[in-house]
Amino acid sequence: MASDRKPSRQRARLVAASVATLALGGTALVEVPASAAGKPKGHDVSSHQKNVNWSSAKSKGAKFVYVKATESHTYRNPYFAQQYDGARNAGIIRGAYHFALPHKSSGTKQAAYFVRNGGGWRADGWTLPPALDIEYNPYDKKKKCYGLSKSGMVNWIRAFSNEVKRQTGRRPVIYTNHNWWKTCTGNSAAFASNHPLWLARYSASAGSLPSGWNFWTFWQYDNSGSLPGDQNLFNGSLSQLKTFARG
């Protein structure tokens, strides 16, 4: 996933796709990986997708979607309501995610802003747990880890998680990839036991997982396809997806 706030949205998506393909060590796919056939298909969207045609997304097989709600502690996706509520009205399980900028403010502050602006959760069976998008710095390639030390990054993520848990009752899903996690957290295993993994890897297989995680819960396997935005899978059945949403 990428930031919404670059000067040119078209350029942002092209840059994001190029960087992601290189960083994740794979190539873009069009079809669902054969190894994951039969798993519920979903996607994630941000302001790049603007007003989404949700009935069309559902007809193409979307079972779930993650919608970008916020970035740092100052930005809110202007299309959030149409995307988040529209997905629910179309009968698609949905959740919200936050794009982290750890150098801008504390994890606690960004989590509070996220929850206040769409990142909540309730046990209605239609709401996925809040998600934290933590990846390479899109604004400064020289500071891939936002200027934080490995221990500093772990502490930032922990603070974010603790505030989300305090306000919503659930730990956030963590969206990341093996390379970033190793580089910026020292491949910390501190979160694997109670944070679902949303793996970013554009390849035919999920490959290596960040330390501590034995399986992925969501897998973002491509940045384009039949559904709006990035293409994802859930690692289970549709019944299990509904159970996961309920908590």
PANULUM-827026 format. One record per residue (C-alpha): x, y, z; residue number from 1; residue in one letter. Coordinates in Angstrom, 2 decimals, padded with zeros to 5 digits. Layout:
<rs>
<r <X Y Z> NUM 'A'> ...
</rs>
This chain:
<rs>
<r <000.00 000.00 000.00> 1 'M'> <r <001.10 003.57 -000.41> 2 'A'> <r <000.64 007.05 000.95> 3 'S'> <r <-002.28 009.11 -000.38> 4 'D'> <r <-000.50 012.42 -000.14> 5 'R'> <r <002.03 012.51 -002.98> 6 'K'> <r <001.66 015.45 -005.42> 7 'P'> <r <000.61 013.20 -008.31> 8 'S'> <r <-001.66 010.24 -007.54> 9 'R'> <r <-000.84 008.54 -010.84> 10 'Q'> <r <002.88 008.93 -010.22> 11 'R'> <r <002.41 007.74 -006.65> 12 'A'> <r <000.89 004.47 -007.74> 13 'R'> <r <003.57 003.87 -010.34> 14 'L'> <r <006.35 004.59 -007.87> 15 'V'> <r <004.69 002.56 -005.15> 16 'A'> <r <004.24 -000.41 -007.46> 17 'A'> <r <007.85 -000.27 -008.64> 18 'S'> <r <009.27 000.07 -005.15> 19 'V'> <r <007.05 -002.68 -003.78> 20 'A'> <r <007.99 -005.10 -006.54> 21 'T'> <r <011.68 -004.52 -005.91> 22 'L'> <r <011.46 -004.46 -002.14> 23 'A'> <r <009.31 -007.57 -001.89> 24 'L'> <r <011.46 -009.49 -004.34> 25 'G'> <r <008.66 -010.57 -006.67> 26 'G'> <r <006.82 -009.78 -009.82> 27 'T'> <r <003.31 -008.53 -010.22> 28 'A'> <r <000.63 -011.17 -010.72> 29 'L'> <r <-002.72 -010.97 -012.38> 30 'V'> <r <-004.26 -014.26 -011.25> 31 'E'> <r <-004.72 -015.66 -007.77> 32 'V'> <r <-001.68 -017.80 -006.87> 33 'P'> <r <-002.46 -021.48 -007.45> 34 'A'> <r <-001.33 -022.36 -003.93> 35 'S'> <r <-004.08 -020.15 -002.47> 36 'A'> <r <-006.96 -021.19 -004.69> 37 'A'> <r <-010.27 -021.43 -002.86> 38 'G'> <r <-009.43 -018.92 -000.15> 39 'K'> <r <-011.73 -015.89 000.22> 40 'P'> <r <-010.64 -013.10 -002.11> 41 'K'> <r <-010.53 -009.47 -001.06> 42 'G'> <r <-008.76 -006.19 -001.66> 43 'H'> <r <-007.68 -002.92 -000.07> 44 'D'> <r <-008.42 000.61 -001.22> 45 'V'> <r <-007.45 004.19 -000.44> 46 'S'> <r <-008.23 007.60 -001.93> 47 'S'> <r <-006.55 006.45 -005.15> 48 'H'> <r <-009.66 004.40 -005.92> 49 'Q'> <r <-012.01 007.33 -005.16> 50 'K'> <r <-015.70 006.27 -005.18> 51 'N'> <r <-015.71 002.50 -005.54> 52 'V'> <r <-018.43 000.57 -007.35> 53 'N'> <r <-019.12 -001.91 -004.57> 54 'W'> <r <-021.81 -003.94 -006.27> 55 'S'> <r <-019.34 -004.58 -009.10> 56 'S'> <r <-016.60 -005.55 -006.64> 57 'A'> <r <-018.93 -008.02 -004.96> 58 'K'> <r <-020.01 -009.50 -008.28> 59 'S'> <r <-016.32 -010.09 -009.06> 60 'K'> <r <-015.87 -012.10 -005.89> 61 'G'> <r <-014.86 -009.64 -003.17> 62 'A'> <r <-015.55 -011.12 000.26> 63 'K'> <r <-013.65 -008.54 002.29> 64 'F'> <r <-011.88 -005.20 001.96> 65 'V'> <r <-009.56 -003.04 004.04> 66 'Y'> <r <-010.12 000.71 003.60> 67 'V'> <r <-007.49 003.29 004.37> 68 'K'> <r <-008.77 005.59 007.09> 69 'A'> <r <-005.82 007.71 008.20> 70 'T'> <r <-002.14 008.56 007.87> 71 'E'> <r <000.05 009.97 010.64> 72 'S'> <r <-002.10 012.14 012.94> 73 'H'> <r <-003.34 014.74 010.44> 74 'T'> <r <-004.69 012.99 007.33> 75 'Y'> <r <-008.03 011.25 006.77> 76 'R'> <r <-009.02 009.57 003.52> 77 'N'> <r <-011.68 011.89 001.99> 78 'P'> <r <-013.39 008.88 000.38> 79 'Y'> <r <-013.47 006.84 003.57> 80 'F'> <r <-017.20 007.04 004.22> 81 'A'> <r <-018.17 006.04 000.67> 82 'Q'> <r <-015.68 003.18 000.68> 83 'Q'> <r <-016.19 001.85 004.21> 84 'Y'> <r <-019.97 002.20 004.41> 85 'D'> <r <-020.43 001.32 000.76> 86 'G'> <r <-018.64 -001.99 001.21> 87 'A'> <r <-020.83 -002.88 004.17> 88 'R'> <r <-024.01 -001.93 002.31> 89 'N'> <r <-022.96 -004.20 -000.54> 90 'A'> <r <-022.53 -007.13 001.86> 91 'G'> <r <-018.73 -007.11 001.95> 92 'I'> <r <-016.88 -007.57 005.26> 93 'I'> <r <-014.72 -004.48 005.78> 94 'R'> <r <-012.11 -003.02 008.07> 95 'G'> <r <-010.00 000.12 008.33> 96 'A'> <r <-006.24 000.56 008.20> 97 'Y'> <r <-003.80 003.28 009.25> 98 'H'> <r <-000.68 004.24 007.29> 99 'F'> <r <002.02 004.81 009.88> 100 'A'> <r <004.53 007.65 009.77> 101 'L'> <r <006.47 006.91 012.98> 102 'P'> <r <008.72 009.97 012.71> 103 'H'> <r <005.75 012.35 012.85> 104 'K'> <r <004.27 011.47 016.24> 105 'S'> <r <004.01 008.70 018.81> 106 'S'> <r <002.31 005.39 018.24> 107 'G'> <r <-000.20 006.29 020.92> 108 'T'> <r <-001.13 009.56 019.23> 109 'K'> <r <-001.51 008.02 015.78> 110 'Q'> <r <-003.58 005.13 017.13> 111 'A'> <r <-005.94 007.52 018.90> 112 'A'> <r <-006.33 009.57 015.72> 113 'Y'> <r <-006.97 006.40 013.73> 114 'F'> <r <-009.66 005.09 016.07> 115 'V'> <r <-011.28 008.52 016.20> 116 'R'> <r <-011.47 008.70 012.40> 117 'N'> <r <-012.76 005.30 011.37> 118 'G'> <r <-010.42 002.79 012.93> 119 'G'> <r <-012.88 001.38 015.42> 120 'G'> <r <-014.20 -002.15 015.73> 121 'W'> <r <-017.36 -003.88 016.87> 122 'R'> <r <-018.34 -007.54 017.07> 123 'A'> <r <-021.03 -007.37 014.39> 124 'D'> <r <-019.45 -009.94 012.09> 125 'G'> <r <-018.95 -007.33 009.37> 126 'W'> <r <-016.01 -005.40 010.83> 127 'T'> <r <-012.42 -006.62 010.57> 128 'L'> <r <-010.02 -005.65 013.34> 129 'P'> <r <-008.14 -002.36 012.84> 130 'P'> <r <-004.92 -002.73 010.83> 131 'A'> <r <-001.54 -001.01 011.00> 132 'L'> <r <000.24 -000.47 007.67> 133 'D'> <r <003.94 -000.25 008.53> 134 'I'> <r <006.39 -000.22 005.61> 135 'E'> <r <009.26 001.65 003.96> 136 'Y'> <r <009.15 005.44 004.22> 137 'N'> <r <007.52 006.72 001.00> 138 'P'> <r <008.76 010.26 001.56> 139 'Y'> <r <012.47 009.73 002.24> 140 'D'> <r <014.32 006.76 000.73> 141 'K'> <r <017.37 007.50 002.86> 142 'K'> <r <015.34 007.01 006.03> 143 'K'> <r <013.57 003.77 005.22> 144 'K'> <r <012.89 003.20 008.91> 145 'C'> <r <011.82 006.81 009.55> 146 'Y'> <r <014.99 007.56 011.51> 147 'G'> <r <014.04 005.16 014.31> 148 'L'> <r <016.32 002.51 015.76> 149 'S'> <r <015.16 -001.10 015.69> 150 'K'> <r <014.19 -000.99 019.36> 151 'S'> <r <012.58 002.41 018.81> 152 'G'> <r <010.43 000.98 016.03> 153 'M'> <r <009.38 -001.98 018.15> 154 'V'> <r <008.40 000.40 020.94> 155 'N'> <r <006.46 002.60 018.51> 156 'W'> <r <004.47 -000.37 017.19> 157 'I'> <r <003.84 -001.58 020.73> 158 'R'> <r <002.50 001.83 021.77> 159 'A'> <r <000.20 001.92 018.72> 160 'F'> <r <-001.06 -001.57 019.46> 161 'S'> <r <-001.66 -000.88 023.13> 162 'N'> <r <-003.76 002.19 022.37> 163 'E'> <r <-005.82 000.39 019.72> 164 'V'> <r <-006.40 -002.47 022.15> 165 'K'> <r <-007.35 -000.05 024.92> 166 'R'> <r <-009.90 001.74 022.76> 167 'Q'> <r <-011.33 -001.10 020.66> 168 'T'> <r <-010.69 -004.27 022.62> 169 'G'> <r <-008.68 -005.86 019.79> 170 'R'> <r <-005.04 -005.95 018.80> 171 'R'> <r <-004.40 -004.59 015.31> 172 'P'> <r <-003.55 -006.66 012.29> 173 'V'> <r <000.00 -005.78 011.21> 174 'I'> <r <000.61 -005.21 007.49> 175 'Y'> <r <004.28 -005.56 006.59> 176 'T'> <r <006.77 -007.67 004.66> 177 'N'> <r <009.75 -009.79 005.65> 178 'H'> <r <012.40 -007.40 004.31> 179 'N'> <r <011.09 -004.29 006.06> 180 'W'> <r <010.45 -006.15 009.30> 181 'W'> <r <013.99 -007.51 009.37> 182 'K'> <r <015.54 -004.16 008.46> 183 'T'> <r <013.53 -001.91 010.76> 184 'C'> <r <012.62 -004.08 013.77> 185 'T'> <r <015.56 -006.47 013.75> 186 'G'> <r <013.07 -009.22 012.85> 187 'N'> <r <011.38 -008.88 016.21> 188 'S'> <r <009.11 -011.72 017.31> 189 'A'> <r <007.40 -009.53 019.92> 190 'A'> <r <004.05 -009.26 018.11> 191 'F'> <r <003.54 -012.64 016.49> 192 'A'> <r <001.63 -014.29 019.33> 193 'S'> <r <-001.30 -011.86 019.40> 194 'N'> <r <-001.21 -009.78 016.20> 195 'H'> <r <-002.55 -011.27 012.94> 196 'P'> <r <-000.11 -010.90 010.05> 197 'L'> <r <-001.09 -009.19 006.81> 198 'W'> <r <001.78 -010.16 004.55> 199 'L'> <r <002.83 -008.03 001.58> 200 'A'> <r <004.55 -010.14 -001.05> 201 'R'> <r <003.97 -009.92 -004.81> 202 'Y'> <r <004.96 -013.43 -005.77> 203 'S'> <r <003.52 -016.85 -006.55> 204 'A'> <r <004.02 -017.92 -002.94> 205 'S'> <r <003.97 -016.20 000.42> 206 'A'> <r <007.64 -017.02 001.02> 207 'G'> <r <009.43 -016.20 004.27> 208 'S'> <r <007.40 -014.68 007.08> 209 'L'> <r <008.59 -012.12 009.63> 210 'P'> <r <010.02 -013.67 012.78> 211 'S'> <r <007.60 -015.44 015.11> 212 'G'> <r <004.68 -015.76 012.70> 213 'W'> <r <003.96 -019.28 011.54> 214 'N'> <r <001.24 -018.31 009.09> 215 'F'> <r <-000.27 -015.27 007.41> 216 'W'> <r <-003.87 -014.23 008.04> 217 'T'> <r <-004.08 -011.94 005.01> 218 'F'> <r <-001.77 -011.95 001.98> 219 'W'> <r <-001.50 -009.01 -000.40> 220 'Q'> <r <-000.21 -010.77 -003.50> 221 'Y'> <r <-000.66 -008.16 -006.24> 222 'D'> <r <-001.22 -004.42 -006.68> 223 'N'> <r <-003.68 -004.81 -009.56> 224 'S'> <r <-006.31 -007.26 -010.68> 225 'G'> <r <-010.04 -007.78 -011.00> 226 'S'> <r <-010.88 -005.90 -007.79> 227 'L'> <r <-010.26 -002.19 -007.13> 228 'P'> <r <-006.91 -001.53 -005.44> 229 'G'> <r <-004.54 -004.23 -004.18> 230 'D'> <r <-005.48 -007.91 -004.32> 231 'Q'> <r <-005.61 -009.97 -001.13> 232 'N'> <r <-006.51 -013.39 000.23> 233 'L'> <r <-007.69 -014.60 003.63> 234 'F'> <r <-005.99 -017.72 004.98> 235 'N'> <r <-009.06 -019.77 005.77> 236 'G'> <r <-012.64 -020.37 004.77> 237 'S'> <r <-015.41 -017.79 004.44> 238 'L'> <r <-016.88 -019.10 007.69> 239 'S'> <r <-013.54 -018.59 009.40> 240 'Q'> <r <-013.31 -015.07 007.97> 241 'L'> <r <-016.68 -014.23 009.53> 242 'K'> <r <-015.55 -015.73 012.84> 243 'T'> <r <-012.33 -013.70 012.69> 244 'F'> <r <-014.34 -010.53 012.11> 245 'A'> <r <-016.52 -011.23 015.15> 246 'R'> <r <-013.45 -011.69 017.33> 247 'G'> 
</rs>
